[in-house]
């Protein structure tokens, strides 16, 4: 099994690309996975401060624990039973990159999925049905560079681009030319080609498991259009205040072509 990694902005076409790639029974493009958290928690055992849970500190055989962590990348991924796994998570944050470098024992290759941040932000606020009086606060929450799902993802991109072999794909590329975009993924990861269907798509699922967006309330984040691939027309001004657009209009400009 070959394991690769993906970082992305939310609302940047992750679910759509995953639905397409997973048509190939040799590929699993994961949902937003908990693997970084699993690796982090295992590594945390080495520095456990709670003396009631200090078995490792009492007998610090680091090599055995390191072996468990290294194998966790594969133990998690092998459950998908495919030859190629592209694990999507916030791998690009400082701490997660450090753990990836420390414990992953093969060449690290990244797929980066990008979309104009204002479009992503408008799409999130639309999905969460944010009221006008809360738009500015919620926008700042999503765009925070350390803790925001959009702001932190944008911050990760230059770190990946500078230090790792990567493929950069935009949402607009995926929508405008899905065949060419998918081909670039196959070429980058050296995966044998597969004839994909770009109409009559299926909703994203892996082994019968689907996203449960109800945990967030009355929100739908992962339903894709199945009859064809097309960008939904709406203007960001319908969902973002002028002050929010002005504040974040230059974020990510260096990635716009």
KOLNUZA-909978 format. One record per residue: residue number from 1; residue in one letter; y, z, x of N, C-alpha, C in turn. Coordinates in steps of 0.001 Angstrom, whole numbers, plus 524288, in hexadecimal, padded with zeros to 5 digits. Layout:
% residues N
NUM,a,Y,Z,X,Y,Z,X,Y,Z,X;
...
% end
This chain:
% residues 257
1,x,7FB4E,80000,8033E,80000,80000,80000,804EA,80000,80364;
2,x,80897,7FCA2,801F9,80DA1,7FC75,804B0,811C2,7FF1F,80152;
3,x,814D2,8027D,803C6,818BD,80585,800F5,81E2F,8042A,802E6;
4,x,82197,802D0,7FF36,82706,80191,8006A,82A94,804E9,7FCF9;
5,x,82FAF,8047E,7FDE1,8334A,80810,7FB4D,837E6,8051E,7F8E0;
6,x,83A04,8076D,7F4CB,83E6E,8050C,7F1FB,84282,8092F,7F0D0;
7,x,8476D,807E4,7F1E6,84BD4,80AF4,7EFF1,84F03,8076D,7EC63;
8,x,851AD,809C2,7E8A9,8546D,8067F,7E4DE,8586F,809A8,7E1E5;
9,x,85BFB,806D6,7DF81,85F7C,8092B,7DBB7,85CBC,80921,7D66F;
10,x,85DA9,80D30,7D353,85BC4,80D07,7CDF4,85E97,808B6,7CB06;
11,x,85BBD,80624,7C783,85DB7,801C6,7C458,85E71,7FCD3,7C795;
12,x,85B7F,7FC65,7CBE8,85BFC,7F7DF,7CF5D,8575A,7F42B,7CEEC;
13,x,85435,7F4A9,7CAD3,84FE3,7F116,7CA08,84AA8,7F31B,7CBEA;
14,x,84A50,7F836,7CD01,84569,7FA77,7CEE3,840E8,7F99A,7CB17;
15,x,841D3,7FACA,7C61E,83DAF,7FA63,7C23B,83C08,7F4C1,7C173;
16,x,83FCF,7F139,7C152,83E9B,7EBB0,7C0B6,83B68,7E9A8,7C550;
17,x,83D30,7EAB9,7CA11,83A55,7E8E5,7CEA9,834E0,7EB3E,7CED6;
18,x,83470,7F039,7CD8A,82F58,7F2B4,7CD79,82BB1,7F045,7C984;
19,x,82DB3,7EF05,7C4E2,82A85,7EC87,7C0E0,8287A,7E74A,7C2BF;
20,x,82BC3,7E465,7C587,82A23,7DF46,7C785,8261C,7DFE4,7CBE2;
21,x,82761,7E2F4,7CFD8,823E5,7E378,7D45B,81E99,7E5B8,7D2DC;
22,x,81E90,7E955,7CF25,819B3,7EBEE,7CDB4,81611,7E876,7CA7B;
23,x,817DB,7E3AD,7C934,8143C,7DFE2,7C6EE,80FE2,7DEA3,7CACE;
24,x,81134,7DEF2,7CFC8,80D6E,7DE0B,7D3EF,80A2F,7E2FC,7D4AC;
25,x,8051F,7E299,7D3B9,801CD,7E73F,7D3F2,80108,7E942,7D980;
26,x,80339,7E684,7DD5B,8030F,7E868,7E2C3,807DB,7EBA9,7E421;
27,x,80BB4,7EBF2,7E08E,810AD,7EE8C,7E1B5,811BB,7F2EA,7DDD9;
28,x,813B7,7F740,7DFDF,8162A,7FB3C,7DC95,81BB6,7FC1D,7DE79;
29,x,81F69,7FAC3,7DB33,824D2,7FC55,7DBFB,82587,8012B,7D8A6;
30,x,82644,805A9,7DB1D,825FB,80A97,7D83D,82AC9,80B85,7D4DA;
31,x,82A2C,80F0F,7D13A,82EAE,81156,7CE90,8319E,814A6,7D298;
32,x,83600,816C8,7D106,838E2,81A4A,7D481,8355E,81EFF,7D593;
33,x,8333F,81F53,7DA4E,82ED6,822D4,7DB46,83080,82823,7DD69;
34,x,82CFC,82C07,7DCEF,82E0B,8313E,7DF05,82C35,831F8,7E4A6;
35,x,82ADA,82DBB,7E757,8286A,82E47,7EC73,82BF4,830F4,7F06F;
36,x,830FF,82FE3,7F04C,83478,8328F,7F3FA,83467,83877,7F314;
37,x,83447,83A12,7EE33,83430,83FAF,7ECFB,82F09,84226,7EEBB;
38,x,82ABE,83F55,7EE18,825B4,84157,7EFC6,825AA,84232,7F5B0;
39,x,8277D,83E47,7F89B,827A4,83EAE,7FE4E,82B43,84316,7FFFD;
40,x,82FB7,84386,7FD62,8337D,847A2,7FEB0,83120,84D0E,7FDE0;
41,x,82E86,84DD7,7F979,82C4C,852FA,7F84C,827EF,85461,7FC1C;
42,x,824CF,85095,7FDA8,820B6,851A1,80181,82310,85314,806CC;
43,x,8270F,85027,80852,8299E,8514D,80D4C,82C40,856A6,80D36;
44,x,82E08,85838,808A1,830C5,85D34,8080C,82D44,861E2,80944;
45,x,82836,8611B,808BB,8248C,86563,809DB,8253C,8676A,80F6E;
46,x,826B4,863F2,81301,82757,8658E,8187C,82BAB,86998,81929;
47,x,82F6F,8697D,815A5,833F5,86CFC,81627,83462,870B4,8118B;
48,x,82FE5,871F2,80F40,82FC8,87565,80AB8,8320F,87AC3,80C1B;
49,x,83604,87C58,8091B,8389C,8815C,80A27,83653,885DA,806F1;
50,x,833A2,8848A,802AE,8314C,8888E,7FF58,82C6B,88AB3,80213;
51,x,82C9D,88F92,803C1,82858,891DF,806C2,8234C,89257,803A1;
52,x,823AF,89221,7FE6F,81EEF,8924D,7FB47,81C29,88D07,7FB3D;
53,x,81EC8,88902,7FD44,81C84,883C3,7FD73,81C73,881BB,80311;
54,x,81BB1,88540,806C0,81C7E,883E6,80C42,8176C,88305,80F3D;
55,x,8135C,880FA,80C9B,80E69,88024,80F4C,80F17,87C92,81409;
56,x,81236,8788E,81368,812E1,874E7,817C0,815CC,87779,81C47;
57,x,819B9,87A99,81B07,81C9B,87D3D,81F2D,81923,8813E,82208;
58,x,81590,88368,81F24,811F4,88735,8216E,80E1A,88493,82535;
59,x,80CCC,87FA4,823FD,8095F,87C93,82773,80B62,876EE,82771;
60,x,80F5D,875E5,82A95,81240,870EC,82A48,80F7A,86C4A,82CDE;
61,x,80B44,86A9E,82A7B,80868,86615,82C7E,80AFD,86124,82A41;
62,x,80F30,85F75,82CD5,81267,85B32,82AC9,80F7D,85608,82A79;
63,x,80BEA,8552A,82E09,80933,85022,82E21,80621,84F2F,82918;
64,x,803B7,8533C,82707,800B0,85293,82236,80445,85169,81D97;
65,x,808B4,85414,81D4F,80C68,8531B,81917,80ED8,84DB0,819A3;
66,x,81022,84C2E,81E65,8124B,846F2,81F53,80E77,842BD,81D8F;
67,x,80975,843AE,81E78,80576,83FEF,81CE0,80553,83F5A,816F4;
68,x,805C5,843B6,8142F,805E8,84392,80E73,80A97,84055,80C99;
69,x,80F1B,84140,80EF1,813DD,83E87,80D44,81376,838B3,80E5C;
70,x,8118A,8374D,812FE,810E9,831BB,81440,80D5B,82F06,81055;
71,x,80924,831A3,80EE3,80567,82F45,80B4C,8076D,82F27,805AA;
72,x,80B48,83266,8047B,80D58,8329D,7FF2C,80FCF,82D6D,7FD94;
73,x,81240,82AA7,8013E,81467,82585,80009,8102F,82203,7FDA7;
74,x,80B91,82242,7FFF6,80758,81ED4,7FE4A,80456,8211F,7F9B1;
75,x,803A8,8263E,7F9A1,800F0,828B8,7F544,803C1,827A5,7F024;
76,x,808ED,82819,7F039,80C07,826F7,7EB8F,80B84,8213E,7EA08;
77,x,80BCF,81DC5,7EDD8,80C16,8182A,7ECCC,806D2,815BF,7EB86;
78,x,8029C,817EA,7EDAB,7FD6F,815AC,7ECCB,7FBAE,8161C,7E720;
79,x,7FE03,819A3,7E424,7FC8F,81A34,7DEA5,7FDBF,81548,7DB84;
80,x,80147,811FD,7DD7E,802B3,80D38,7DAAF,7FEA1,808EB,7DB54;
81,x,7FB54,80975,7DF62,7F6FC,805D2,7E03A,7F8D0,80030,7E0FC;
82,x,7FCFB,7FF83,7E403,7FEE0,7FA4D,7E54A,7FF6E,7F9C4,7EB30;
83,x,7FF91,7F4F1,7ED05,7FFE5,7F3F6,7F29E,8054E,7F51B,7F4C9;
84,x,80952,7F481,7F179,80EB9,7F52F,7F337,8118B,7F8D2,7EF6E;
85,x,81425,7FCB2,7F195,81734,8005D,7EE67,81CC9,80076,7F07E;
86,x,82084,7FFA0,7ECFA,8260D,8001E,7EE4C,82808,804FB,7EB87;
87,x,828E8,8090F,7EE8B,82A5B,80E1A,7EC48,83038,80E83,7EBCA;
88,x,831FC,80F1E,7E703,83795,80F90,7E5EC,83914,81548,7E56A;
89,x,83CDD,816F5,7E88B,83ECC,81C50,7E861,843D6,81C8F,7EB94;
90,x,84633,82121,7EBDF,84B0F,821A4,7EEE8,849D1,82295,7F4AE;
91,x,846EB,81EF8,7F6F4,84543,81F75,7FC65,849C8,81F6D,80036;
92,x,84E27,81D33,7FEAC,85270,81C82,8025B,855E8,82131,8033D;
93,x,85508,82579,80062,8582C,82A21,8016D,856BD,82C4D,806C4;
94,x,85A52,82F18,8092F,85992,830E2,80E96,85477,833D5,80F4F;
95,x,85372,837AA,80C07,84EC4,83AD9,80CA1,849C8,837C8,80BC2;
96,x,849CA,8344A,807DF,84517,83146,806BA,843EB,82D4A,80AF9;
97,x,847EA,82AFA,80D28,84712,8275B,8117F,844A8,82A2B,8162E;
98,x,84684,82EDF,81722,84471,831F4,81B7C,83EA4,83315,81AB4;
99,x,83D2F,83473,815E8,837B4,8358F,814C6,83469,83096,81502;
100,x,83699,82C45,81333,833D5,82750,8136E,832B9,825C8,81913;
101,x,836A4,82651,81C5C,83603,82524,821EA,831F7,828C1,82470;
102,x,831F3,82D96,822C1,82EA0,83187,82535,828E2,830E8,823C9;
103,x,827D5,82F6A,81EDD,8227B,82FAA,81CFE,81FF6,82A6A,81BA6;
104,x,82320,82662,81ABD,820B2,82164,8196B,81F27,81E92,81E69;
105,x,81A3F,81D07,81ED5,8182C,81B43,823D7,817C3,81555,82466;
106,x,81A53,81267,820FA,81A71,80CBA,8217D,8201E,80AD5,821A2;
107,x,820C0,805C4,82258,825FA,80397,8226F,8289D,80454,81D27;
108,x,82D78,80607,81D35,83067,8070D,8186B,83377,80227,816ED;
109,x,83279,80032,81238,83549,7FBA7,8103C,8376E,7FCF0,80AD3;
110,x,83C49,7FB5B,809F2,83F06,7FCC7,80522,8408D,7F80A,801E4;
111,x,84010,7F8A9,7FCD1,8428A,7F53B,7F901,84741,7F81E,7F6D5;
112,x,84BC7,7F58D,7F6C9,8508D,7F7D2,7F4A1,8521C,7F4B8,7EFCD;
113,x,85286,7F75B,7EB52,85454,7F4D3,7E68E,859E0,7F69A,7E562;
114,x,85D51,7F2CE,7E4B5,862E3,7F409,7E42F,8653C,7F13D,7DF6E;
115,x,86901,7F3D7,7DD1D,86C2C,7F187,7D8F0,871A5,7F3BE,7D95F;
116,x,87572,7F0CA,7D7B5,87AD4,7F2B5,7D7BB,87AFB,7F832,7D55E;
117,x,87CF6,7FC10,7D849,87CC8,8017E,7D670,87F94,80261,7D136;
118,x,883D1,7FF96,7D040,88680,8003E,7CB41,8831E,7FE4E,7C6BC;
119,x,88026,7FA26,7C7A4,87C8E,7F854,7C39D,87841,7FC57,7C2B4;
120,x,87635,7FE90,7C6F3,87233,802A5,7C672,87460,8075E,7C383;
121,x,87918,808E0,7C4EA,87B86,80D6E,7C27F,87C6A,80C81,7BCAB;
122,x,87E7E,807F3,7BB5A,87F61,806A9,7B5D8,87A37,806A0,7B2DA;
123,x,87623,8048B,7B54A,8710D,80452,7B2C2,86ED0,809C7,7B1D9;
124,x,86F85,80D44,7B5A2,86DA9,812AE,7B4F8,87098,81577,7B099;
125,x,875C5,81500,7B0A3,878DD,8179B,7AC9E,877A3,81567,7A73A;
126,x,876AF,81058,7A6EE,87521,80DDB,7A206,86FE1,80FFB,7A038;
127,x,86C1A,81051,7A3DE,866DF,81229,7A278,866F4,817CD,7A094;
128,x,86A33,81B0D,7A31B,86A7D,82096,7A1B1,86E5D,821A8,79D40;
129,x,870BA,81D73,79B3B,87458,81DE8,796D1,8789F,821F9,797DC;
130,x,87AF3,8219F,79C78,87EEF,8255E,79E19,883ED,8249B,79AEF;
131,x,885F4,828DB,798E6,88ABE,8289B,795D2,88F7A,827AB,79953;
132,x,8937B,82558,79711,8980B,823CA,79A18,89A6F,82861,79D0F;
133,x,89A9F,82CEB,79AAB,89D17,83167,79D2F,899E0,83377,7A1D7;
134,x,894FC,831C4,7A23A,891A7,83392,7A683,890BE,82F71,7AAB5;
135,x,8930A,82ADB,7AA06,891E3,82680,7AD84,8935E,827BF,7B325;
136,x,897F3,829DA,7B406,899B5,82AC5,7B965,89647,82ED2,7BC22;
137,x,8950B,8330C,7B95D,891C1,83724,7BBAC,88C4F,8351C,7BCEA;
138,x,88A03,83238,7B93C,884BF,83031,7BA0D,884AF,82BF9,7BE43;
139,x,888C9,828DA,7BE7B,88924,824DB,7C28E,8893A,82764,7C7F2;
140,x,88C46,82B7B,7C88C,88C7E,82E41,7CD8D,88733,830AB,7CEDC;
141,x,88475,83270,7CAE4,87F48,834B8,7CBAA,87B7B,8309D,7CDD3;
142,x,87B61,82C13,7CB86,877CF,827F1,7CD41,87964,825A2,7D287;
143,x,87E6B,825A8,7D3B1,88057,82315,7D86B,8810A,826C3,7DD0D;
144,x,87FBC,82BB8,7DC6B,8805B,82F63,7E0BC,87D00,82D9E,7E559;
145,x,87F38,82D35,7EA04,87C50,82AFF,7EE79,877BE,82E49,7F05F;
146,x,877A4,8334D,7EF13,87364,836A8,7F0D5,86F45,83790,7EC9B;
147,x,870FF,83828,7E7CB,86D69,839B7,7E3A3,86CFD,835C9,7DF30;
148,x,87063,831F7,7DEF5,87050,82E31,7DAAF,86C2D,82A03,7DB66;
149,x,869A2,8287A,7D72B,8656B,8249D,7D79C,86776,81F50,7D974;
150,x,86C63,81E28,7D85E,86EA6,8194A,7DA4E,87150,81A10,7DF90;
151,x,8749B,81E05,7DFE9,8778D,81EEA,7E4B7,87415,81FDE,7E96A;
152,x,86FF9,822EE,7E8AF,86C83,8240C,7ED10,86947,81F4A,7EE95;
153,x,867B5,81C2E,7EAAB,864BF,8176C,7EBDB,8680B,8139A,7EF06;
154,x,86D09,8131D,7EDAE,8708F,80FAC,7F0A1,8712F,811A0,7F638;
155,x,8717D,816BA,7F6CA,8720E,81913,7FBFA,86D4C,817F5,7FF67;
156,x,868B8,8176F,7FD06,863EC,8169D,7FFFC,86392,81123,80252;
157,x,86612,80D56,7FFD9,8654B,807DA,80156,86691,806BD,8070B;
158,x,86B2B,8083B,80911,86C50,806ED,80E8A,868A5,8098D,8126C;
159,x,86690,80E24,81115,862D4,810BE,81489,85DDB,80D89,8150B;
160,x,85C0E,80B79,810B0,8575A,8083C,810BB,8586D,80318,8138C;
161,x,85CDC,800AF,81259,85E16,7FBA1,814B5,85E99,7FC01,81A9F;
162,x,860B3,80047,81C7A,8619E,800E8,8220F,85C9D,80203,82516;
163,x,858F4,804CD,822AF,85496,806F5,825AD,84F2E,804C7,82461;
164,x,84EB3,801B7,82030,84982,80009,81E94,8496E,7FA50,81CFC;
165,x,844E9,7F7F5,81D90,84421,7F2B5,81B83,8445C,7F303,81591;
166,x,84770,7EF9F,8132F,84851,7F02B,80D91,84941,7EADD,80AFA;
167,x,84866,7EAC8,805F4,849B7,7E64E,802A7,84D9A,7E82A,7FE98;
168,x,85217,7E591,7FE5B,8564F,7E70F,7FAC2,85654,7E335,7F634;
169,x,8558B,7E53E,7F183,85570,7E20B,7ECC9,85973,7E426,7E8EC;
170,x,85C57,7E0A8,7E685,86018,7E24A,7E291,85DF1,7E13E,7DD1A;
171,x,85FF5,7E421,7D973,85E8D,7E36E,7D3F6,85FCD,7DDE7,7D22B;
172,x,86448,7DBEC,7D3D3,865D1,7D6A5,7D230,86212,7D28C,7D44E;
173,x,86021,7D350,7D910,85C3F,7CFAF,7DB35,8573D,7CFCF,7D7FC;
174,x,85584,7D47E,7D6A2,850C0,7D516,7D395,8513B,7D26E,7CE44;
175,x,855AD,7D316,7CBB9,8566F,7D0D9,7C68A,8570F,7CAEC,7C6CF;
176,x,85A0E,7C914,7CAA1,85B3B,7C381,7CAF8,85691,7C04C,7CCD1;
177,x,8538B,7C27E,7D066,84F22,7BF94,7D295,84A9B,7C342,7D3CA;
178,x,847CE,7C4F0,7CFB9,84393,7C8B8,7D091,83F38,7C6A1,7D40A;
179,x,83E04,7C18B,7D3A0,839D7,7BF63,7D6D7,83B29,7BFC1,7DCA2;
180,x,83FDF,7BE2C,7DE10,84183,7BE69,7E385,841BB,7C406,7E579;
181,x,84386,7C788,7E220,843E6,7CD0B,7E39A,83E86,7CF5A,7E499;
182,x,83AE0,7CE54,7E126,8358D,7D046,7E1D0,83313,7CDE6,7E6AD;
183,x,83410,7C8EB,7E79F,83203,7C66E,7EC59,833F8,7C926,7F148;
184,x,838EE,7CAC1,7F130,83B19,7CD6C,7F5C4,83866,7D2A2,7F6B5;
185,x,836D4,7D54C,7F289,833EE,7DA39,7F314,82EA3,7D933,7F599;
186,x,82BF4,7D531,7F3AC,826D3,7D3D5,7F5E4,8274A,7D25C,7FBA6;
187,x,82B34,7CF4E,7FCEE,82BE0,7CDA8,80259,82D22,7D246,805E6;
188,x,83085,7D5B1,8040F,8323D,7DA16,8074B,82DBC,7DDD4,80878;
189,x,82A86,7DED8,80487,82640,7E297,8053F,82112,7DFEA,806BB;
190,x,82148,7DACD,8078B,81C97,7D7DC,80921,8181E,7D882,80537;
191,x,81965,7D7DD,8004B,8158F,7D83A,7FC16,81421,7D2B6,7FA56;
192,x,80F23,7D17D,7F9B6,80D9A,7CC53,7F7C9,8101A,7CB22,7F280;
193,x,811D6,7C659,7F1D9,814AA,7C4CF,7ED20,8114E,7C55C,7E83D;
194,x,813FC,7C601,7E3DB,81183,7C6AE,7DECA,814E7,7C3D6,7DAC6;
195,x,81266,7C170,7D6F8,8155B,7BE9E,7D2F4,81705,7C265,7CEA8;
196,x,81C08,7C39B,7CE9B,81E17,7C75F,7CAD7,8200A,7C4B7,7C5E1;
197,x,82021,7C7C4,7C1BB,8222E,7C601,7BCB7,82788,7C881,7BBEE;
198,x,82B70,7C552,7BACB,830BC,7C758,7BA16,83275,7C739,7B45F;
199,x,82EDA,7C609,7B0F5,82FAD,7C673,7AB55,82B1C,7C99C,7A923;
200,x,82BCF,7CBA0,7A481,827C2,7CEF1,7A228,8264A,7D372,7A5CE;
201,x,82A48,7D608,7A7D3,8296E,7DA73,7AB54,82747,7DF22,7A859;
202,x,824FB,7E2B2,7AB3A,8232D,7E79B,7A8FE,826CD,7EC0A,7AABC;
203,x,82727,7F00A,7A779,82A22,7F4A0,7A907,8278B,7F71C,7ADC5;
204,x,82AB0,7F99B,7B105,828B9,7FBEA,7B5E1,824D6,80043,7B4B6;
205,x,82051,7FFF2,7B73F,81C7F,80429,7B6FA,818E8,803C5,7BBB2;
206,x,81681,8080E,7BD04,81299,80832,7C134,80DEB,80B36,7BF27;
207,x,8097D,80897,7BEF9,8049F,80AFA,7BD25,8054F,80D9C,7B7D3;
208,x,8084A,80AFA,7B46E,8090B,80CE3,7AF22,80D49,81102,7AE84;
209,x,80FB9,81294,7B2CD,813DC,81681,7B29A,8192C,813C5,7B25D;
210,x,81C6E,8156B,7AEBA,821A2,81331,7AE16,825C9,81766,7AED3;
211,x,82A92,815AC,7AFC7,82EEE,81958,7B013,82F8D,81C3A,7AAE3;
212,x,830C6,8213E,7AB2B,831FC,8245B,7A68A,837B5,825FA,7A6D0;
213,x,83B22,822A2,7A4E0,840BC,823B8,7A526,84273,827E6,7A146;
214,x,83EF5,82973,79DCA,84068,82D6F,799F4,8419D,832AA,79C8C;
215,x,83FF2,83370,7A165,8412E,83859,7A412,84706,838DA,7A508;
216,x,849DE,83473,7A4D1,84F85,83480,7A594,85280,8349D,7A064;
217,x,84FA1,834BA,79C09,8522D,834A1,796F4,851DE,82F39,79483;
218,x,855BE,82DE9,7916A,855E5,828DF,78EAD,857FB,824AF,7925C;
219,x,8549B,822E7,795DD,85645,81F22,799D2,851B7,81B7F,79B12;
220,x,852F6,8169F,79C26,84F0B,812BD,79DA1,850C9,8104D,7A2C5;
221,x,84DFD,81191,7A6EF,84F79,80FC1,7AC22,84BE2,80B85,7AE4C;
222,x,84765,80AA6,7ABE4,84379,8076A,7AE6E,8411B,80322,7AB11;
223,x,8431B,8023A,7A677,84127,7FDEA,7A352,8439E,7F8D1,7A530;
224,x,84062,7F4FE,7A667,8425D,7EFF6,7A837,841B1,7EBE1,7A3EF;
225,x,844BF,7E7C5,7A460,8440F,7E34C,7A0E7,83F34,7E05C,7A2AB;
226,x,83BC9,7DEFF,79F10,836C8,7DCC4,7A095,83664,7D6E1,79FC1;
227,x,839DA,7D495,79C90,83949,7CF04,79B67,83B96,7CB86,79FA0;
228,x,83F8B,7CD8B,7A278,841D5,7CA90,7A6BB,8451B,7CE28,7AA20;
229,x,84676,7CC38,7AEBA,849A4,7CF3A,7B264,84F42,7CD55,7B1FF;
230,x,852A0,7D0CC,7B050,8580B,7CF4E,7AF5B,85B87,7D41D,7AFC0;
231,x,86010,7D37B,7B201,863BB,7D7D5,7B27F,86664,7D8CD,7AD42;
232,x,8664C,7DDAF,7AB93,868C7,7DF0D,7A6A5,86EB9,7DEDF,7A73E;
233,x,8715E,7DBDE,7A3F8,87709,7DB6F,7A486,879EC,7E01A,7A217;
234,x,87CB4,7E2FD,7A53F,88055,7E6EB,7A34E,88450,7E7F9,7A799;
235,x,888E1,7E9B9,7A60B,88D04,7EAAF,7A9DC,88D24,7F076,7AB40;
236,x,88DDA,7F18F,7B04C,88DCF,7F6FD,7B206,89257,7FA0C,7AFA4;
237,x,89686,7F74C,7AE3E,89B0B,7F9F9,7ABE9,899C0,7FC77,7A6A3;
238,x,8957C,7FAB7,7A42F,893DF,7FD13,79F38,89189,80282,7A005;
239,x,8900E,803C2,7A4E3,88D53,808AD,7A5E2,88FDC,80BF9,7AA2F;
240,x,89381,809A4,7AD1A,89618,80C76,7B152,89BF4,80CA3,7B05F;
241,x,89E4A,8112B,7B154,8A3EC,811AD,7B0E9,8A68E,80ECB,7B56A;
242,x,8AB65,80CEB,7B4A5,8AE35,80A5A,7B8EF,8AE8A,80DBB,7BDD8;
243,x,8AF1B,812D4,7BD1F,8AF7A,81659,7C1A4,8AA64,8167D,7C4B7;
244,x,8A5F9,8161B,7C204,8A0E0,81617,7C49A,8A01A,810F8,7C790;
245,x,8A195,80CAB,7C51F,8A11D,80797,7C7B7,8A475,80774,7CCA2;
246,x,8A928,80975,7CC46,8ACAE,80988,7D0C5,8AA80,80CFE,7D51E;
247,x,8A844,81156,7D3A5,8A651,81515,7D776,8A1BC,812EE,7DA99;
248,x,89E51,80FEC,7D7F8,8997E,80E44,7DA87,89916,8085B,7DB58;
249,x,89D5B,8058A,7DA9E,89D16,7FFD4,7DACB,89B9E,7FDAD,7E028;
250,x,89CA3,80093,7E441,89B84,7FE9E,7E989,8965A,80091,7EBC6;
251,x,893AF,803EF,7E8D8,88EA4,805E8,7EAA4,88AA9,80172,7EA99;
252,x,8883E,80086,7EF03,88445,7FC7C,7EF62,8864C,7F707,7F014;
253,x,88B67,7F659,7F0DD,88D9C,7F124,7F16B,88B32,7EE2F,7F601;
254,x,889AD,7F0FF,7FA04,88782,7EE64,7FE9B,88240,7EBB9,7FD77;
255,x,87FDD,7ED04,7F8F9,87ADE,7EAA8,7F7A3,87B68,7E642,7F3B7;
256,x,88028,7E549,7F1FC,88115,7E126,7EE2E,88193,7DBF4,7F0F3;
257,x,87ED6,7D802,7EF08,87F16,7D2D7,7F171,88298,7CF38,7EE44;
% end
